[in-house]
Amino acid sequence: MQQTCGNCGGSCGGCAGVLELTEEELLLLGRFAQIPFWPVARRADTETPVCLEEDAMRPELLSALAIKGLIQLDFDLPLTGFDYSAYDACPHKGSMALTAAGQRVIELLDVQGVDE
């Protein structure tokens, strides 16, 4: 039985040091490195995250990074002072940020780069 770190739900390859990210996921992770906290919302009828701040913040990419344990989506912790008026259609308004694992990945990418 493979042990996992508990951060990724096993999606990192059993914590064997392998984490696969698409180019789009890498770019989005880089945005989290530049701006650590982002608004996120969720409509009443779905679990899909919504972020209207940038086109790159696509729901499937946010979900993938969250499943991999690299970002945290917290729909009950809104950003202080942020204007959520663009998210009026979403009853659940919160925030998202890098996890400790996501920060480690960013640091490793800065040092080691990316292998194809």
C-alpha positions in Angstrom: 0.0 0.0 0.0 1.4 3.4 -1.0 1.4 6.1 1.5 0.4 9.6 0.5 1.2 13.0 2.0 -2.5 13.7 2.7 -2.4 16.9 0.7 -3.2 15.7 -2.7 -5.6 12.8 -2.4 -3.0 10.6 -4.0 -2.9 12.6 -7.3 0.8 13.2 -6.9 1.6 9.6 -7.9 1.6 8.2 -4.4 4.0 10.9 -3.2 6.8 9.3 -5.2 8.1 12.8 -6.0 6.1 13.1 -9.3 3.5 15.7 -9.8 2.1 16.2 -13.2 0.9 19.7 -14.2 -0.4 20.9 -17.5 1.1 24.1 -18.9 -2.1 26.0 -18.1 -1.9 24.7 -14.5 1.7 25.8 -14.2 0.8 29.3 -15.5 -2.1 29.6 -13.0 0.1 28.4 -10.2 2.5 31.2 -11.1 -0.3 33.7 -10.8 -0.9 32.4 -7.2 2.8 33.0 -6.6 2.4 36.6 -7.7 -0.9 37.3 -5.9 -1.4 35.0 -3.0 -5.1 35.5 -2.3 -7.9 35.5 -4.9 -11.7 35.8 -4.6 -13.7 32.7 -5.4 -17.4 31.9 -5.4 -19.7 29.0 -6.0 -23.2 29.0 -7.4 -25.9 27.3 -5.4 -26.4 24.4 -7.9 -22.8 23.3 -8.4 -19.5 22.7 -6.6 -17.6 24.4 -9.5 -15.4 27.3 -8.4 -16.0 30.7 -10.0 -13.3 33.4 -10.3 -14.1 36.3 -12.6 -10.8 38.2 -12.1 -8.8 36.7 -15.0 -9.6 34.5 -17.9 -6.9 32.0 -16.8 -8.9 31.3 -13.6 -11.0 28.7 -15.4 -13.1 26.4 -13.1 -11.5 23.2 -14.3 -8.0 24.5 -13.7 -8.9 25.7 -10.2 -10.5 22.4 -9.4 -7.5 20.5 -10.7 -5.1 22.6 -8.5 -7.3 22.1 -5.5 -7.6 18.3 -6.0 -3.8 18.2 -6.3 -3.6 20.0 -3.0 -1.8 23.1 -4.4 -4.5 25.6 -3.7 -7.2 25.9 -1.0 -10.7 26.9 -2.0 -12.6 28.3 1.0 -16.1 29.4 0.1 -16.9 30.6 3.6 -13.9 32.9 4.1 -14.3 36.1 1.9 -11.5 38.5 1.3 -11.7 41.5 3.6 -12.6 44.7 1.7 -13.1 43.0 -1.7 -16.1 44.1 -3.8 -18.0 40.9 -4.6 -20.7 42.7 -6.5 -19.7 40.9 -9.8 -20.4 37.6 -7.9 -24.1 38.5 -7.0 -25.3 35.3 -8.7 -23.2 33.2 -6.3 -24.5 32.8 -2.8 -21.1 31.3 -1.6 -18.3 33.9 -1.7 -14.9 33.2 -0.4 -11.2 33.1 -1.1 -8.5 30.9 -2.4 -4.8 30.7 -1.9 -1.7 28.5 -2.2 -1.4 25.7 0.3 2.0 24.9 1.9 2.4 22.1 -0.8 1.6 24.7 -3.5 4.2 27.0 -2.1 6.8 24.2 -2.0 6.0 23.4 -5.7 6.6 27.1 -6.6 9.9 27.1 -4.7 11.0 23.9 -6.4 10.1 25.2 -9.8 12.1 28.4 -9.1 15.1 26.3 -8.2 14.8 23.2 -10.5 12.6 24.3 -13.3 10.2 22.1 -15.3 10.8 18.8 -17.0 8.7 17.9 -20.0 
